[in-house]
Amino acid sequence: MRYWSSIVLAVILAGLGAYLYFVELPAQQQEQEQETKAKQLLPFPESSITGIVVTTAQGLVHISKTRASEWTITAPLQTDADSREVEALIRALVTGTVSRTVADRSAPLAPFGLDQPVTTVTVIAGSQQETLSIGDSGPLSNTLYVLRESDGNVLLTDLAPKDFVNKSLLTFRRKEILRFAQNEIDRLRLTYPSTEIVLYNMAGGKPRPSWKIRYPIEAEADQTEVRSLLFRLEDLKALSIIDPGPERDAMAKRLTTPNVKVTIHTSAGDQVVRLYQPDPQSGEAIAETTPDAPLYRVSPSIIKGLTKDVFELQDKRLLGVDVEDIAVLSVKTRDHSYVLINQHGEWVLEDQPERKLRQEIADLFVSRVANLPAEERVLKQTTALAPYGLVEPRAEFIATGKDGRIAGKLALGNLSGNLLYATGHRLQGLYQVRPDILTQIPSKAELLGGS
């Protein structure tokens, strides 16, 4: 009998637990799901959406999904869509929520700006669809009144006006003129009215390109400068598009010699874009890919960014040898004179090989000498050096390679303005460099750990 009360209590608790688990929790979950569903604008998930129709005062744009993350405009013309713009619009609708229902269809729509919606979006998901009309902004910032066709309710939503106002056919068209991956380019050709520059990717299938100039000279390329040029080409976008027709034909007659023609060679084929500025005073610039494709109005600054002298694309490091290939570096200034030798990855002084150097100072110094770039070109061919202080330089560096041969030279002369005159092994001619290097040459004492 003394266990009877415990058994009864256990049965009651088990019954209470079963009631909570099988009745209360499902009811609560169902209520939460209904509340969440009531706040959603669309009755179907994002993954099921196969098309959208956007209607504004400028007309109708019908967009269909072709493959995963790829969209095509099917009306008013057939062309590629800007997938980022399309998916941004869809994501705004999918993540947008209903704050409250403010009226139904029987109420006047004018107070909400829904008698003449700024935008109407029909979202298609297979056999299902939902149409949302976008009206005026709500009482708070980043809110919009929306009329949902399926239930006829006027809803106050947290949709942002920027996602739905001033949308047009151009908004949803693909505006990138070229499509490529930098590591897939084999050659890059820049053709100008009087010359051309040809660069080869020497990476041999490696993920990071390694560029070399093959014409009009054979030279190492400035990797950063070439990457910057390719980024400009990736960002080449149309400000407006002139489709085939009378307007395109009239514009094409004004395009004679391109300011620059860019040819991108890949294993998948070539891409070509010609850039024109028929009237430089107007500030208008035109890009053309093929004779039957649309013409693209682009920013004229892109022409300036792609108009390159071969010097700009060259590797402008004057010494002429990479840090890892230097076995011996001779340093001579008006205050210092010593020779650094690389022994098994560590620098030592030639006349004091037993003394241990501060490697971080030596490494940084050698790196600065090896990577010192020319800032300006003064003369393509070097003649008399005396006027530039290069007969008796302020500093002179001679690098010997691992094969025992001289691999690089760098001489620094007089200061002119904010730059030093300089000559180097890599580039023929006379150049100017930043003068900071003169204050960055360590003395023997500093290399040995002194102040």
C-alpha positions in Angstrom: 0.0 0.0 0.0 2.9 2.4 0.7 3.9 2.2 -3.0 0.3 2.8 -4.3 0.5 6.6 -4.1 3.8 6.7 -5.9 2.4 4.5 -8.7 -0.6 6.8 -9.1 1.6 9.9 -9.2 3.8 8.3 -11.8 0.8 7.4 -13.9 -0.5 11.0 -13.7 2.9 12.4 -14.6 3.2 10.0 -17.6 -0.3 11.0 -18.7 0.5 14.7 -18.4 3.7 14.2 -20.4 1.9 12.2 -23.1 -0.7 15.0 -23.3 2.0 17.7 -23.7 3.9 15.7 -26.2 1.0 14.5 -28.4 -1.5 17.4 -28.0 -0.1 20.6 -26.7 3.3 20.6 -28.5 1.9 19.7 -32.0 -0.8 22.4 -31.5 1.8 24.9 -30.5 4.0 24.0 -33.5 1.0 24.2 -35.8 0.1 27.6 -34.4 3.7 28.8 -34.9 3.7 27.4 -38.5 0.4 29.2 -39.2 1.8 32.5 -37.8 5.0 32.1 -39.9 3.0 31.3 -43.0 0.7 34.2 -42.4 3.7 36.5 -42.4 5.0 35.1 -45.7 4.3 37.0 -49.0 4.7 33.9 -51.2 3.0 30.5 -50.7 6.0 28.5 -52.2 9.7 28.2 -51.4 12.5 30.0 -53.3 13.8 26.7 -54.8 10.6 26.1 -56.7 10.5 29.4 -58.5 10.9 29.0 -62.2 10.1 32.5 -63.6 9.0 36.0 -62.8 7.2 38.7 -64.8 7.9 42.3 -63.8 5.6 45.0 -65.1 6.3 48.7 -64.7 5.3 51.9 -66.5 8.2 51.1 -69.0 6.7 47.8 -69.9 6.8 44.1 -69.2 9.9 41.9 -68.6 9.4 38.1 -68.6 12.3 36.1 -67.1 12.6 32.3 -67.0 15.0 30.1 -65.2 17.2 28.0 -67.6 19.6 26.2 -65.3 20.6 26.5 -61.7 21.4 30.2 -61.0 21.0 31.1 -64.7 18.1 33.2 -66.0 17.0 34.3 -69.5 14.8 37.2 -70.5 12.2 35.9 -72.9 10.1 39.0 -73.5 10.2 41.7 -74.8 13.3 40.2 -76.4 15.4 37.0 -76.0 18.7 37.7 -74.2 20.7 36.8 -71.1 19.5 38.1 -67.8 21.6 39.5 -65.0 21.3 36.6 -62.6 22.3 38.7 -59.6 19.6 41.3 -60.2 16.9 38.6 -60.7 17.9 36.6 -57.6 18.1 39.8 -55.5 14.5 40.6 -56.4 13.4 37.0 -55.7 15.3 36.9 -52.4 13.7 40.2 -51.3 10.2 38.7 -51.9 11.0 35.4 -50.2 12.5 37.0 -47.1 10.0 39.8 -47.0 7.4 39.6 -44.3 3.9 40.9 -43.7 3.6 43.3 -40.7 -0.2 43.4 -40.8 -3.2 43.3 -43.1 -4.5 46.9 -43.5 -7.4 46.4 -45.9 -9.0 44.0 -48.4 -9.8 44.4 -52.1 -13.1 46.1 -51.5 -11.3 49.1 -49.8 -10.2 52.1 -51.9 -6.6 51.4 -53.2 -5.6 54.9 -54.0 -4.6 55.8 -50.3 -2.0 53.0 -50.6 -0.7 53.8 -54.1 -2.2 50.6 -55.4 -4.6 52.0 -57.9 -1.6 52.5 -60.2 1.2 50.3 -58.8 4.8 51.3 -59.4 5.7 47.7 -60.0 3.7 44.4 -60.4 5.6 41.2 -59.9 4.2 37.8 -60.9 6.2 34.9 -59.4 5.8 31.6 -61.2 6.6 28.2 -59.5 5.7 25.5 -62.0 1.9 25.4 -62.1 1.5 27.9 -59.2 1.8 31.6 -59.4 1.3 34.7 -57.2 1.0 38.3 -58.2 2.1 41.1 -55.9 1.4 44.8 -56.7 3.8 47.3 -55.1 2.3 50.6 -53.9 3.5 53.5 -51.8 5.9 53.5 -48.9 4.4 52.7 -45.5 4.5 54.8 -42.4 8.1 53.6 -41.5 11.2 53.7 -43.7 11.8 50.6 -45.8 8.2 49.5 -45.8 5.8 49.1 -48.7 2.1 48.6 -49.2 1.5 45.4 -51.3 -1.7 44.0 -52.9 -1.6 40.2 -53.0 -3.8 38.9 -55.7 -4.5 35.4 -54.3 -6.5 36.8 -51.2 -7.1 40.4 -52.3 -5.5 41.8 -49.1 -3.6 45.0 -48.9 -0.6 44.3 -46.7 2.0 46.4 -45.0 5.3 44.7 -45.6 9.0 45.2 -44.7 10.0 45.3 -48.4 12.5 48.0 -49.2 11.6 50.5 -52.0 15.0 50.3 -53.6 14.4 46.7 -54.5 11.2 47.4 -56.5 11.2 51.0 -57.7 12.7 52.2 -61.0 13.2 48.7 -62.4 13.4 48.4 -66.2 14.5 46.0 -68.9 18.1 47.3 -68.6 18.0 46.5 -64.9 17.5 42.8 -65.6 19.7 42.5 -68.7 23.2 41.1 -68.4 25.5 44.1 -68.6 28.9 42.4 -68.4 30.4 42.5 -71.8 33.1 39.9 -71.3 33.0 36.6 -69.5 36.2 34.9 -68.5 38.3 33.5 -65.6 41.7 35.0 -65.3 43.5 31.7 -64.8 41.9 30.3 -68.1 43.4 33.0 -70.3 46.3 31.9 -72.5 47.0 35.2 -74.3 46.0 38.8 -74.0 46.3 41.1 -77.0 45.9 44.9 -76.8 45.8 46.5 -80.2 46.1 50.3 -80.6 46.0 52.5 -83.8 49.8 52.6 -84.0 51.0 49.5 -82.1 50.0 46.4 -80.0 51.1 44.6 -76.9 50.9 40.8 -76.6 51.1 39.0 -73.2 51.3 35.3 -72.6 50.2 33.4 -69.5 53.2 31.2 -68.7 51.6 29.5 -65.7 51.1 26.2 -67.5 47.8 25.3 -66.0 48.6 26.5 -62.5 45.7 28.4 -60.8 47.7 31.7 -60.5 48.6 33.3 -63.9 52.2 34.3 -64.6 52.4 36.9 -67.3 55.2 37.7 -69.8 55.3 40.3 -72.5 56.1 38.7 -75.9 55.6 41.7 -78.2 56.8 44.4 -79.0 59.6 43.2 -76.6 60.4 40.0 -74.7 60.2 40.9 -71.0 58.7 39.9 -67.7 55.4 41.5 -67.0 54.3 43.5 -64.0 52.0 40.8 -62.5 50.0 43.4 -60.4 49.5 45.7 -63.3 48.3 42.9 -65.6 45.9 41.7 -63.0 44.6 45.2 -62.5 44.0 45.4 -66.3 42.1 42.1 -66.3 39.9 43.3 -63.4 39.0 46.4 -65.5 37.9 44.0 -68.3 35.9 41.9 -65.8 34.2 45.1 -64.6 33.5 46.3 -68.2 29.7 46.9 -68.0 27.2 48.5 -70.3 25.6 51.8 -69.1 23.0 51.3 -71.8 22.5 48.9 -74.7 21.8 49.7 -78.4 20.0 46.7 -79.9 20.2 45.8 -83.6 18.1 48.3 -85.6 18.2 51.8 -87.1 19.8 53.3 -84.0 22.5 50.7 -84.0 23.1 51.1 -87.7 23.4 54.9 -87.4 25.9 54.6 -84.5 27.9 51.9 -86.3 28.6 54.3 -89.2 30.4 56.6 -86.7 32.7 53.9 -85.5 35.9 53.8 -87.6 39.2 53.0 -85.9 38.9 51.7 -82.3 40.9 53.4 -79.6 41.8 49.9 -78.3 40.9 46.4 -79.3 41.2 43.7 -76.7 41.4 40.0 -77.7 41.2 37.4 -74.9 42.5 33.9 -76.0 41.3 30.9 -74.1 41.0 27.2 -74.9 37.3 27.7 -75.2 37.7 30.3 -77.9 38.4 34.0 -78.3 36.6 37.0 -77.0 37.0 40.4 -78.7 35.9 43.8 -77.7 36.6 47.0 -79.6 36.3 50.3 -77.7 35.6 53.6 -79.5 35.2 57.2 -78.6 33.8 58.8 -81.8 33.5 62.2 -80.2 35.8 62.7 -77.3 34.1 66.0 -76.4 30.8 64.3 -75.8 32.2 61.9 -73.2 30.5 59.0 -75.0 32.3 55.7 -75.4 31.0 52.6 -77.3 32.0 49.0 -77.0 31.4 46.5 -79.8 31.9 42.7 -79.6 30.6 41.3 -83.0 29.0 43.1 -86.0 25.6 41.5 -85.3 25.6 42.0 -81.5 24.3 45.0 -79.7 26.5 48.1 -79.1 27.2 49.0 -75.5 27.6 52.5 -74.1 30.4 52.4 -71.5 32.2 54.7 -69.3 35.0 56.5 -71.3 37.3 56.1 -68.3 37.6 52.4 -69.3 39.4 53.4 -72.5 42.0 55.4 -70.5 42.4 52.4 -68.1 43.1 50.1 -71.0 45.4 52.4 -73.0 48.8 51.1 -71.8 52.4 51.8 -72.7 54.5 48.7 -72.8 56.6 50.2 -69.9 53.5 50.2 -67.7 53.0 46.5 -68.2 56.7 45.6 -67.7 58.2 44.2 -64.6 59.7 47.5 -63.4 61.9 46.1 -60.7 65.3 47.4 -61.7 67.8 45.1 -60.1 66.9 42.3 -62.5 66.9 39.2 -60.2 64.5 37.8 -57.7 65.4 37.6 -54.0 65.5 33.8 -53.9 68.0 33.7 -56.8 70.6 36.0 -55.1 73.7 34.3 -53.8 75.8 37.4 -53.2 74.8 41.0 -52.9 77.5 43.7 -53.0 76.6 47.0 -51.4 78.5 50.2 -51.9 77.4 53.7 -50.7 79.3 56.8 -49.7 79.0 55.6 -46.1 79.0 51.8 -46.3 80.7 49.1 -48.3 80.2 45.4 -47.6 79.2 42.1 -49.2 76.4 39.8 -48.1 76.6 36.1 -48.8 73.6 33.7 -48.6 74.9 30.5 -46.9 72.2 27.8 -46.6 69.4 30.3 -46.4 71.1 32.7 -44.0 73.0 36.0 -44.7 76.6 36.5 -43.5 79.1 39.2 -44.1 81.9 38.2 -46.5 84.7 39.6 -44.2 83.1 38.3 -41.0 81.4 35.0 -41.9 81.7 33.8 -38.3 79.5 36.7 -36.9 75.8 36.1 -36.8 73.7 38.7 -38.5 70.2 39.9 -37.6 68.4 37.9 -40.4 65.2 39.9 -40.3 67.1 43.1 -41.1 69.2 41.5 -43.8 66.1 39.8 -45.4 64.1 43.0 -45.4 67.0 45.0 -46.9 67.7 42.5 -49.7 64.0 42.3 -50.5 63.8 46.1 -50.8 66.8 46.2 -53.2 65.5 43.3 -55.3 61.9 44.7 -55.5 62.7 48.4 -56.0 60.5 49.5 -59.0 61.0 52.3 -61.5 58.4 55.0 -61.0 59.1 57.0 -64.1 61.0 56.5 -67.3 63.4 59.4 -68.2 65.2 58.0 -71.3 64.7 54.8 -73.3 68.4 54.7 -74.1 71.1 55.7 -71.6 73.8 58.0 -72.8 75.9 60.3 -70.6 75.4 59.4 -66.9 77.3 62.2 -65.3 74.4 64.8 -65.4 72.4 62.3 -63.4 75.0 61.5 -60.7 75.4 57.9 -62.0 79.1 58.0 -62.8 79.8 57.9 -59.0 76.4 56.7 -57.7 75.1 57.5 -54.3 74.5 53.8 -53.9 75.3 50.8 -56.1 74.2 47.1 -55.7 75.5 44.1 -57.6 73.8 40.8 -57.3 75.5 37.5 -58.2 73.4 34.4 -58.9 73.8 30.9 -57.7 75.8 30.1 -60.8 78.5 32.6 -59.9 77.6 35.1 -62.6 76.4 38.7 -62.2 72.6 38.5 -62.3 71.6 42.0 -61.4 72.8 45.6 -61.0 71.2 48.7 -59.6 72.7 52.2 -59.3 71.2 55.3 -57.6 72.2 58.8 -58.6 71.1 62.4 -58.0 67.8 63.5 -56.5 65.4 65.3 -58.8 62.2 66.6 -57.2 61.0 63.7 -55.1 62.7 60.9 -57.0 66.2 59.5 -57.6 67.7 58.9 -61.0 68.5 55.2 -61.4 69.7 52.5 -63.8 69.1 48.8 -63.5 70.0 45.5 -65.1 66.4 44.6 -66.0 65.4 47.7 -67.9 67.5 49.5 -70.5 67.4 53.3 -70.1 67.3 55.8 -67.4 64.6 55.8 -64.7 63.5 57.4 -61.5 62.8 55.6 -58.2 61.6 56.6 -54.7 64.4 57.9 -52.5 63.4 55.9 -49.4 65.8 53.1 -50.2 68.8 55.4 -49.3 67.6 55.6 -45.7 66.9 51.8 -45.6 70.5 50.6 -46.2 71.7 49.2 -42.9 75.3 49.6 -41.7 77.4 46.6 -40.7 76.8 47.5 -37.1 73.1 47.4 -37.6 73.3 44.1 -39.4 75.4 42.7 -36.5 72.8 43.9 -33.9 74.2 47.3 -33.0 72.0 50.5 -32.7 
